[in-house]
Amino acid sequence: MENDTHTEYRNLLQELEMKAQEQYDKTVLMLSTGALSISFVFIKDIVKLNKITSTDLLVASWTCWAFSVSCVLISFYTSKQAMSKAIDDLDNNVEERNKSNTATSILNILSGAFFVLGLIFIIIFVKKNLGA
């Protein structure tokens, strides 16, 4: 009976972990694409194009957000690959290091880091262009 409880609890934790990862991916994707959109509106409606300074900061923020979105999209593929490998390993009673799982973990960390870095760049850009 205790083993059944352990298995049920483990299955619940795995399900919650998967849901948390899905939410993380969706959130980073939404925030990065939203930040890109808002930055375009900021430039179009608030800062006059002929008065923009420090465009390198703006381009850096856009680049970071593009990398963030790219990391999330690539992680969808590597995650699928990791699950396929895990199923094959389970079916064949093999325990090997799953490189796709490692790649997915790295991409997830990078996606969040690129989003935050883009945010830092855009904050500095806005500060310089609003004269604050």
Order of alpha helices (4+ residues) and beta strands (2+ residues): alpha-alpha-alpha
